[in-house]
Amino acid sequence: MKATFVLMHQAVPTEIVDEINELAKNYELVDSTVGSQNEAKPNENTRRSKVRWLPVFQDQTTNLSNLVSGLFEQANRQFFGLDIKSFYDMQYTEYFAENQGFYKNHHDCYIGSSEMFDRKLSMTMQLSDSDDYEGGDFQFADEDIKLDAKKLRDKGSVLIFPSFLTHRVTPVIKGHRKSLVVWMEGPAWR
């Protein structure tokens, strides 16, 4: 790997971000969960947010799926060089100040599980204007990993990083934060 993460500042134009926000309204807003797929359940002590699951490569999501795929492929080719294959549902995530939405330290993969595939790369795409909310900062748990939080908060910015890196979202104390989260999978880590 050539980098710990890739921050693509305002990589997605505002018009496309607005289209993503409109598209997401077509999908049910549900409580977020924690845990592996088979054991996932809500846990408000670990995570407070709502999500909409957007399917990939269906008529209404083809353009978004192609955009996400291209961003993953570009980042992987230039910086990570991982054995990646595909991604499945895209998670449109919303954090609200009313319940101080947050997500405590976690990582996005389950290394050592019996699954044939692991999440290799994680992506978060900023879908809110930075002044739409206060708090709600994405942070890596390792303080030695320096991330320009201001650039990440800019609408249309994209962050891609290895899924095993521990990270969090601090509580939203004012307003409403929206992001798109997607995981690129590949053969199980060895």
Secondary structure as UniProt FT lines:
FT   STRAND          6..8
FT   TURN            9..10
FT   HELIX           14..24
FT   TURN            25..26
FT   STRAND          30..31
FT   HELIX           37..39
FT   TURN            44..46
FT   STRAND          47..48
FT   STRAND          50..54
FT   HELIX           59..61
FT   HELIX           62..75
FT   HELIX           76..80
FT   STRAND          86..87
FT   STRAND          90..96
FT   HELIX           97..99
FT   STRAND          102..106
FT   TURN            111..112
FT   STRAND          117..126
FT   HELIX           130..132
FT   STRAND          133..135
FT   STRAND          138..140
FT   TURN            143..144
FT   HELIX           149..153
FT   TURN            155..156
FT   STRAND          158..162
FT   TURN            163..164
FT   STRAND          167..169
FT   STRAND          172..187
//
